[in-house]
Amino acid sequence: MMAADKIEETIKEIAVKHGIVVVRGDPILILHIINERLMRDSAAAQQEILARFKEELEVRPPMER
């Protein structure tokens, strides 16, 4: 999905969910998009950390666990 399509989809979602009209430069939309990206990036970072931790556990000898 193109970024412009995603923004239009987000605008429609906010309008339906909250019953308000939002335009591209609206601070509510901007904050919503920033929050969405931060949450996605945070989840990805947590998954990466968990994967590395699991790898470390597999490499360690049983005595060190």
Distance bins in CASP14 RR format, pairs under 12 A and 6 or more apart:
PFRMAT RR
TARGET T0000
AUTHOR 0000-0000-0000
RMODE 2
METHOD distances of the structure
MODEL  1
1 7 0 0 0 0 0 1 0 0 0 0 0
1 8 0 0 0 0 1 0 0 0 0 0 0
1 9 1 0 0 1 0 0 0 0 0 0 0
1 10 0 0 0 0 0 1 0 0 0 0 0
2 8 0 0 0 0 1 0 0 0 0 0 0
2 9 0 0 0 0 0 1 0 0 0 0 0
3 9 0 0 0 0 0 1 0 0 0 0 0
3 10 0 0 0 0 0 1 0 0 0 0 0
3 24 0 0 0 0 0 1 0 0 0 0 0
3 33 0 0 0 0 1 0 0 0 0 0 0
3 37 0 0 0 0 0 1 0 0 0 0 0
4 10 0 0 0 0 0 1 0 0 0 0 0
4 11 0 0 0 0 0 1 0 0 0 0 0
4 24 0 0 0 0 1 0 0 0 0 0 0
5 11 0 0 0 0 0 1 0 0 0 0 0
5 12 0 0 0 0 0 1 0 0 0 0 0
6 12 0 0 0 0 0 1 0 0 0 0 0
6 13 0 0 0 0 0 1 0 0 0 0 0
6 24 0 0 0 0 0 1 0 0 0 0 0
6 29 0 0 0 0 0 1 0 0 0 0 0
6 32 0 0 0 0 0 1 0 0 0 0 0
6 33 0 0 0 0 1 0 0 0 0 0 0
6 36 0 0 0 0 1 0 0 0 0 0 0
6 37 0 0 0 0 0 1 0 0 0 0 0
6 40 0 0 0 0 0 1 0 0 0 0 0
7 13 0 0 0 0 0 1 0 0 0 0 0
7 14 0 0 0 0 0 1 0 0 0 0 0
7 22 0 0 0 0 0 1 0 0 0 0 0
7 23 0 0 0 0 0 1 0 0 0 0 0
7 24 1 0 0 1 0 0 0 0 0 0 0
7 25 0 0 0 0 1 0 0 0 0 0 0
7 26 0 0 0 0 0 1 0 0 0 0 0
7 29 1 0 0 1 0 0 0 0 0 0 0
7 30 0 0 0 0 0 1 0 0 0 0 0
7 32 0 0 0 0 0 1 0 0 0 0 0
7 33 1 0 0 1 0 0 0 0 0 0 0
7 36 0 0 0 0 0 1 0 0 0 0 0
7 37 0 0 0 0 0 1 0 0 0 0 0
8 14 0 0 0 0 0 1 0 0 0 0 0
8 15 0 0 0 0 0 1 0 0 0 0 0
8 22 0 0 0 0 0 1 0 0 0 0 0
8 23 0 0 0 0 0 1 0 0 0 0 0
8 24 0 0 0 0 1 0 0 0 0 0 0
8 29 0 0 0 0 0 1 0 0 0 0 0
8 33 0 0 0 0 0 1 0 0 0 0 0
9 15 0 0 0 0 0 1 0 0 0 0 0
9 16 0 0 0 0 0 1 0 0 0 0 0
9 22 0 0 0 0 0 1 0 0 0 0 0
9 29 0 0 0 0 0 1 0 0 0 0 0
9 32 0 0 0 0 0 1 0 0 0 0 0
9 33 0 0 0 0 0 1 0 0 0 0 0
9 36 0 0 0 0 0 1 0 0 0 0 0
10 16 0 0 0 0 0 1 0 0 0 0 0
10 17 0 0 0 0 0 1 0 0 0 0 0
10 18 0 0 0 0 0 1 0 0 0 0 0
10 22 0 0 0 0 1 0 0 0 0 0 0
10 23 0 0 0 0 0 1 0 0 0 0 0
10 24 0 0 0 0 1 0 0 0 0 0 0
10 25 0 0 0 0 0 1 0 0 0 0 0
10 26 0 0 0 0 0 1 0 0 0 0 0
10 28 0 0 0 0 0 1 0 0 0 0 0
10 29 1 0 0 1 0 0 0 0 0 0 0
10 30 0 0 0 0 0 1 0 0 0 0 0
10 31 0 0 0 0 0 1 0 0 0 0 0
10 32 1 0 0 1 0 0 0 0 0 0 0
10 33 1 0 0 1 0 0 0 0 0 0 0
10 34 0 0 0 0 0 1 0 0 0 0 0
10 35 0 0 0 0 0 1 0 0 0 0 0
10 36 1 0 0 1 0 0 0 0 0 0 0
10 37 0 0 0 0 0 1 0 0 0 0 0
11 17 0 0 0 0 0 1 0 0 0 0 0
11 18 0 0 0 0 0 1 0 0 0 0 0
11 19 0 0 0 0 0 1 0 0 0 0 0
11 20 0 0 0 0 0 1 0 0 0 0 0
11 21 0 0 0 0 1 0 0 0 0 0 0
11 22 1 0 1 0 0 0 0 0 0 0 0
11 23 1 0 0 1 0 0 0 0 0 0 0
11 24 1 0 0 1 0 0 0 0 0 0 0
11 25 0 0 0 0 1 0 0 0 0 0 0
11 26 0 0 0 0 1 0 0 0 0 0 0
11 28 0 0 0 0 1 0 0 0 0 0 0
11 29 1 0 0 1 0 0 0 0 0 0 0
11 30 0 0 0 0 0 1 0 0 0 0 0
11 32 0 0 0 0 1 0 0 0 0 0 0
11 33 0 0 0 0 1 0 0 0 0 0 0
12 18 0 0 0 0 0 1 0 0 0 0 0
12 19 0 0 0 0 0 1 0 0 0 0 0
12 20 0 0 0 0 0 1 0 0 0 0 0
12 21 0 0 0 0 0 1 0 0 0 0 0
12 22 0 0 0 0 1 0 0 0 0 0 0
12 29 0 0 0 0 0 1 0 0 0 0 0
13 19 0 0 0 0 0 1 0 0 0 0 0
13 20 0 0 0 0 0 1 0 0 0 0 0
13 22 0 0 0 0 1 0 0 0 0 0 0
13 28 0 0 0 0 0 1 0 0 0 0 0
13 29 0 0 0 0 0 1 0 0 0 0 0
13 32 0 0 0 0 1 0 0 0 0 0 0
13 33 0 0 0 0 0 1 0 0 0 0 0
13 36 0 0 0 0 0 1 0 0 0 0 0
14 20 1 0 0 1 0 0 0 0 0 0 0
14 21 0 0 0 0 1 0 0 0 0 0 0
14 22 1 0 1 0 0 0 0 0 0 0 0
14 23 0 0 0 0 0 1 0 0 0 0 0
14 24 0 0 0 0 0 1 0 0 0 0 0
14 26 0 0 0 0 1 0 0 0 0 0 0
14 27 0 0 0 0 0 1 0 0 0 0 0
14 28 1 0 0 1 0 0 0 0 0 0 0
14 29 1 0 0 1 0 0 0 0 0 0 0
14 30 0 0 0 0 0 1 0 0 0 0 0
14 31 0 0 0 0 0 1 0 0 0 0 0
14 32 1 0 0 1 0 0 0 0 0 0 0
14 33 0 0 0 0 0 1 0 0 0 0 0
14 35 0 0 0 0 0 1 0 0 0 0 0
14 36 0 0 0 0 0 1 0 0 0 0 0
15 21 1 0 0 1 0 0 0 0 0 0 0
15 22 1 0 1 0 0 0 0 0 0 0 0
15 23 0 0 0 0 0 1 0 0 0 0 0
15 26 0 0 0 0 0 1 0 0 0 0 0
15 28 0 0 0 0 0 1 0 0 0 0 0
15 29 0 0 0 0 1 0 0 0 0 0 0
15 32 0 0 0 0 0 1 0 0 0 0 0
16 22 0 0 0 0 0 1 0 0 0 0 0
17 28 0 0 0 0 0 1 0 0 0 0 0
17 32 0 0 0 0 0 1 0 0 0 0 0
18 26 0 0 0 0 0 1 0 0 0 0 0
18 28 0 0 0 0 1 0 0 0 0 0 0
18 29 0 0 0 0 0 1 0 0 0 0 0
18 32 0 0 0 0 0 1 0 0 0 0 0
19 28 0 0 0 0 0 1 0 0 0 0 0
20 26 0 0 0 0 1 0 0 0 0 0 0
20 28 1 0 0 1 0 0 0 0 0 0 0
20 29 0 0 0 0 0 1 0 0 0 0 0
20 32 0 0 0 0 0 1 0 0 0 0 0
21 28 0 0 0 0 0 1 0 0 0 0 0
21 29 0 0 0 0 0 1 0 0 0 0 0
22 28 1 0 1 0 0 0 0 0 0 0 0
22 29 1 0 1 0 0 0 0 0 0 0 0
22 30 0 0 0 0 1 0 0 0 0 0 0
22 31 0 0 0 0 0 1 0 0 0 0 0
22 32 0 0 0 0 1 0 0 0 0 0 0
22 33 0 0 0 0 0 1 0 0 0 0 0
23 29 1 0 0 1 0 0 0 0 0 0 0
23 30 0 0 0 0 0 1 0 0 0 0 0
24 30 0 0 0 0 1 0 0 0 0 0 0
24 32 0 0 0 0 0 1 0 0 0 0 0
24 33 0 0 0 0 0 1 0 0 0 0 0
25 31 0 0 0 0 0 1 0 0 0 0 0
25 32 0 0 0 0 0 1 0 0 0 0 0
25 33 0 0 0 0 0 1 0 0 0 0 0
26 32 0 0 0 0 1 0 0 0 0 0 0
26 33 0 0 0 0 0 1 0 0 0 0 0
27 33 0 0 0 0 0 1 0 0 0 0 0
27 34 0 0 0 0 0 1 0 0 0 0 0
28 34 0 0 0 0 0 1 0 0 0 0 0
28 35 0 0 0 0 0 1 0 0 0 0 0
29 35 0 0 0 0 0 1 0 0 0 0 0
29 36 0 0 0 0 0 1 0 0 0 0 0
30 36 0 0 0 0 0 1 0 0 0 0 0
30 37 0 0 0 0 0 1 0 0 0 0 0
31 37 0 0 0 0 0 1 0 0 0 0 0
31 38 0 0 0 0 0 1 0 0 0 0 0
32 38 0 0 0 0 0 1 0 0 0 0 0
32 39 0 0 0 0 0 1 0 0 0 0 0
33 39 0 0 0 0 0 1 0 0 0 0 0
33 40 0 0 0 0 0 1 0 0 0 0 0
34 40 0 0 0 0 0 1 0 0 0 0 0
34 41 0 0 0 0 0 1 0 0 0 0 0
35 41 0 0 0 0 0 1 0 0 0 0 0
35 42 0 0 0 0 0 1 0 0 0 0 0
36 42 0 0 0 0 0 1 0 0 0 0 0
36 43 0 0 0 0 0 1 0 0 0 0 0
37 43 0 0 0 0 0 1 0 0 0 0 0
37 44 0 0 0 0 0 1 0 0 0 0 0
38 44 0 0 0 0 0 1 0 0 0 0 0
38 45 0 0 0 0 0 1 0 0 0 0 0
39 45 0 0 0 0 0 1 0 0 0 0 0
39 46 0 0 0 0 0 1 0 0 0 0 0
40 46 0 0 0 0 0 1 0 0 0 0 0
40 47 0 0 0 0 0 1 0 0 0 0 0
41 47 0 0 0 0 0 1 0 0 0 0 0
41 48 0 0 0 0 0 1 0 0 0 0 0
42 48 0 0 0 0 0 1 0 0 0 0 0
42 49 0 0 0 0 0 1 0 0 0 0 0
43 49 0 0 0 0 0 1 0 0 0 0 0
43 50 0 0 0 0 0 1 0 0 0 0 0
44 50 0 0 0 0 0 1 0 0 0 0 0
44 51 0 0 0 0 0 1 0 0 0 0 0
45 51 0 0 0 0 0 1 0 0 0 0 0
45 52 0 0 0 0 0 1 0 0 0 0 0
46 52 0 0 0 0 0 1 0 0 0 0 0
46 53 0 0 0 0 0 1 0 0 0 0 0
47 53 0 0 0 0 0 1 0 0 0 0 0
47 54 0 0 0 0 0 1 0 0 0 0 0
48 54 0 0 0 0 0 1 0 0 0 0 0
48 55 0 0 0 0 0 1 0 0 0 0 0
49 55 0 0 0 0 0 1 0 0 0 0 0
49 56 0 0 0 0 0 1 0 0 0 0 0
50 56 0 0 0 0 0 1 0 0 0 0 0
50 57 0 0 0 0 0 1 0 0 0 0 0
51 57 0 0 0 0 0 1 0 0 0 0 0
51 58 0 0 0 0 0 1 0 0 0 0 0
52 58 0 0 0 0 0 1 0 0 0 0 0
52 59 0 0 0 0 0 1 0 0 0 0 0
53 59 0 0 0 0 0 1 0 0 0 0 0
53 60 0 0 0 0 0 1 0 0 0 0 0
54 60 0 0 0 0 0 1 0 0 0 0 0
56 64 0 0 0 0 0 1 0 0 0 0 0
56 65 0 0 0 0 0 1 0 0 0 0 0
57 64 0 0 0 0 1 0 0 0 0 0 0
57 65 1 0 0 1 0 0 0 0 0 0 0
58 65 0 0 0 0 0 1 0 0 0 0 0
59 65 0 0 0 0 0 1 0 0 0 0 0
END
